[in-house]
């Protein structure tokens, strides 16, 4: 069963805005989970385990940290979409584009 329409739209919007660097994600104590605050809510996206093939999830929490809504990938389309959002959130939270650019600049400076 595919995601509910509202969750589907949320994933689509977060993916779009994150890819355009409009959403700031943060890492969490769980190395496979990342979060962002949106209005009065917090959205987390993560993987159940470190395994790259592990199921992904998205959770919406209220301002007290209570889980209001949760969705897991239940088919390959959902898995691909959540995996994409998870990867974008990870790269944003860890600033991986900047780290790689800085690394390349450092290597270019070596003669």
PyMOL commands that set and color helices and strands:
alter all, ss='L'
color gray80, all
select helices_A, chain A and resi 5-19+76-93+96-109
alter helices_A, ss='H'
color red, helices_A
select strands_A, chain A and resi 26-27+33-38+41-47+56-61+67-72
alter strands_A, ss='S'
color yellow, strands_A
deselect
rebuild
show_as cartoon
